[in-house]
Amino acid sequence: MIKRIATFISLCLTIPLLAQLGGESTYQFLNLISSPRQAALGGKVITNFDHDVTDGLYNPASINWQMHNQLAVNYSSYLGGISYGTAAYAYTWDRRVQTFHVGFSYINYGTFDGYDVNGVSTGTFTGNEAALSMGYNYNIPFSDFYVGVNLKIITSLLEQYNSVGGAVDIGVMYINEKLDFHAALTIRNLGTQFTTYAGQTEPLPFEVNFGMSQTLENVPLRWHFTLENLQEWPIGVSNPARATTDLDGNQTQEEVSFFNNALRHVILGAELFPDRGFNVRLGYNFRRAEELRIQDQRNFSGLSIGVGIKLNKLRFSYTHARYASASNTSFFGLQIDLQ
């Protein structure tokens, strides 16, 4: 098993790396958290392989027969009054054809006041984006490897400008049922704009993530370890607000060390009682914690906590994610078993 894991990780590290992060590409909403459960585990958890149909939005390799006839809707009143949500449904045709997945993501940026160059009001305008996906997962015969693909059509309307694009997500997952160990790799948002906002083509938010998780043998707890944004190094940049000034007025910019850069790729999560009707989830996102850290003040940025409750054919999820002292977000989710 160790040889298989080593081979899997080696394949992950040989993938060509393309650098793109926030502010450098369009359709940034595509990499937002897809569900309260994912948010509670720190965000971008890609190794779940169970009933949670929303997982297929982020990693198509997680699509499986346990998602059959499961419908999920999730909502968050995001930062700055932005509303954001997802929906997902899966249907298993049979054990040979396996499972198909449909997903939907949207974000509404709210209403804005418009003004011309002279400060004269031009009325109000809105902005919103959405993506519709169709996914499928395939178990490679006589192996413990699963390969999944999501095909996405993307629409965006920002004031009077609109754009349409398409993208592909690719996921690979290794599952060792004896050890209850999962390892996964996702390559997200390989695509392009079909129509642009104003004649200039912009890149999509390409992203590569790798994750591992396992349920402990004698403790009802599943740990999650995720490496995000492997397509870029370094991931950290100095924050001008953290520059220091000496007595002579000389200013020294913040330096982001090798260790700090490495740590910003790490997300940790744990789920207590993962297979029970009630479970507790906890996560820590090192990148979010560091980028939103306030000097000389403890604000617990990067921390998230959530719960899941199962009542007959309904599953409720709630997560509270800490961003900064003035910015916290709640995620709500409901999954319905339609069987």
N, C-alpha and C positions, 0 to 999 in steps of 0.2 A: 504494500500500500504506500510506503514511504517513497518508493521509486516512482509510482504513478503521480503522487503529489509533486515531487521534484520536477518530473517531466512537464506537468501542467503549468507550474510556475515558470519554468524556462520558456515555454511557449508564450506565456504572457509577456515576458520581458523582451522578447524579440520582435514584438509588434512595432511597426514604424510609429513614431510619436509626432503628433502635430499639435502645436501650441495654440490654444484658444481658451480664453477665460472671459469672465464678465466684462462687458464694455467693449469687447473686441469682435462681437458677432451679433447677428440678429436672432429673433425667436428665443430669447433667453429663458422664457417660461418653460421650455421643453425639459430643462434640468431641475425644475422645482420638485419638491417632495411630493410623492404621489398618494400618500395615505397617512392617517394618524399613526398607524403602527410603524411605518418607516420613519416618520418624524420622531417618534418616541425612542427609537433605537439609534438616533443620531443623524438620520438622513442617509439616503443612498445605500441602504442595506439591500443586497442583491442575492442572498443565499437562501431565502425562505423557499420551501417547496412543499406547500400544503394547500389548505382550503382558501387562503387569502387571494381572491381573484385580482385584487388591485396590484399585486406584485408583478403581474404580467405586463403592466405598463412600463415598468422600469427595466425588467430583465425578462425577455421573452422565453429564455430557457427555463423559467420557473413555471410556465404554463403546464398544467397536469390534470389528470382525470378527477382529482379531488375538488377541482373548481367547477365541475359540471353543474350547470343551472344555478350558479351563484351570481347574484347581482349586487354590486356595491356602489354606493354614492358617498363622496367625501367632500367636505366643505371647510374653508378657512377664511375668516376675516383677516386678511393678511396685513402687512405693515402699511401705514399711511392710508388706511381706508380702502385698500385694494381687496377685491374679493377673488377667490381662487378656488377651483374645485376640479374633481375628477370623477369619472364613472367607468365601470368595467363589467363585462359579462363574458362567461365562458360556456361552451357547449361541447360535450364529448360525443363524437359521432359513433365511434366504437373503439375497441381496444387496438384495432389495426390502423384505422385512420387517425385515431387519437383526438386531441382537443383543439378547438378553434377559440380564439379570444378576440374580443372587440373592446376598444377603450376610447375614452374621450377626455380631453383636458381643456380647460378654458381659464382665462384670466381677464378680469375687467378692471381697468385702471381708474374708473370713476369719471366724473365730469370736471372739466377744466374751463376756466375763463380765458378767452382768447383776446389778444390785443395786437394792433398793427405796430409798425415801427414808431409811430407818433404817439402811442399809448392810448389810441382810440379803441374802445371795445368792439370786437367783432363777433360777440356772442359766445356761446359755450360749445365745447366739443368733447368727444369721448375717445376712448382707446380701448380696444379689446383684441384678444388673440385666442385661437382655438386650434386643436389638433385632433384628428380622428385616426385611429390606428386599427389595424387588423394583424393578429399575430398567430403563429403556429409553432409548436415545439415537437421535436423528433428525437426519440431515444435511439441512439446508434445501436444497431443489433449486436447482441452478445457483449455489451459493454455497460459501464456505469456512467457514460457520458450522454448529456442531453444538449441539443443544439436548437436554438429558437431564433425566430426572425419576426420583427415588427415592421410593417409598412405604414408610413404616416403621411397624411395630407395635412398641410398646415395653412391656415389663413390668418391674416393680420390686418387690422384697420386702426390706424393712428391718425386722428383728425381726418383730413381729406385724402390721406395717402393709404394705399392698401398694397398688400403683397400676398402671393400664394407660393408655397414651396412644397417640397417632398423630401422625405428622409427615410432611412432604414436603420433599425437597431438590430444588432447581432449579439446573442448571448450564448455562452457555453457554461455548462455546469457539470461538476463531478460529484457523485453521491456514493458514499460508502455506507450502506444501510447497517452493517454490522457495528460500526463505530458511531453511527449517526453523525457523520462528518460530511459537510458540504463545502465545496470550493467553486467559485464562479468568476467569470470574466464577462464584462459587457463593453461593447463598442457602440457608442450611441451617436445618433444624428449625423450619419453619413448621407449627405444630400445636397440640395441646391435650391435656390429660388427659381420658380418658373416665371414669375412676374415680380419686378422690383418696385420699391416705393417711388423712386425718382430717377430711374435709369442707371443706377449703380448697383451692381451685384455685391451682396455682402455674404460672408461665410456663415455657416450654421454653427451652433455651440457644440462642436465635436468634443467628446469626452470618453475617457477610458477608465474603468473602475475594476478593481479586483477585490474579492472578499472571501472570507472563510468563516464557518460557524460550526458549533458542535453542542449537543446536549450532554451535560455531565452524567456520568454513570450512576452516581448515588445521590445526586442533588437535582431537584426539578428546576434546572436552570439551563438556558441555552445562551452561550456567549457568541458575540458577533465581532469580527474584526474586518474593517473595510479600508482599502487604500483608494482614495478618490483622485481624479484629475492626474492620472499617470502620464497623460500626453504632454505635460508641461513641467519643466524644471529650470530655474527655481519657480516656486509658486508664490512666494512671499516678496513683497516690495516694501521699502521703508515708508513709514508713515511720517509725513512732515510735521504733524502735530506732536510727535514724540521726540523732536529734535531738542538737544540740550545746549544751553549757552553758558559759557564760563564767565568769570569776572571781567575778562578783557573784551567780552562781546563776541568771542569766536563761537560759531555755531557748529555743532557736530550732529550729523544726521544719524538716525537710527540704523543700525546694521542688523540684517537678518542673517543669522548664522546657518551653517549647513544643517545642524541638528534641528533648528527651528523650522527650516524649510521642510525637512523630512517629516517633522511632527505634524505640519499643517495638512499632510495628505492622509492623516489617520483619523478614523472614526471608530469609536468603541460603543458597544451596546450589549445589553443583557435583558433576557426575558424570563421572568420567574413564573413557574407553572405554565409553560408554553402550550401544553396539551389539555389544559383544564378549562372549565367554564368561566373561570375568572383568572386573569393574569395581570402582572405588573411589569412595565417596561421602563428601562432607563438607558439613556444614551449620552454620549459626550462627543462633540464635534470640535476637534482641536483648531481647525482653521477658523471657524466661526468665533471661537473663544478668543483667539489671538487677534483677529482683525477688528473685533468689536470691544476689545479690552480697553478699559479706562484707567489711566495711570493713577496710582495711589488710591484706588477704589475697587473693592471687590463687588462685582455685579453678576457673577456666575454665568456670563455669556457662554454659549455652547452647550449648556446643560438642558436636557429635555426629559420629561417623565410622562408616562401615559398608562392607561388601563384598558383592558378589554373584557367585556362581559357577554356571555352567550345565554340567551333565553329562548329555548325551543329552536325555532328556525331563524332567529334574529341574532346578530352579533353587533354590539355597540362598541365603538372605540372613541377614546378621547385622549388628546395629548396637549400638554402645555410646554412650549419651547421657549427658552430664555434667549433673547438676543442682546438687549442692553437694558439699562435702568428704565428707559422710557419706551421700550419696544419689546413686547412679549406677544406671542401668537398662540391661539388655540385652534386645534384641528379636531373636527368632528367627523365620524364615519359610521355608516350603517351598511351591513351586509345581510342580504335576504337569501335564504335557501328556497328556491322555487320548485324543488322536487316534490 
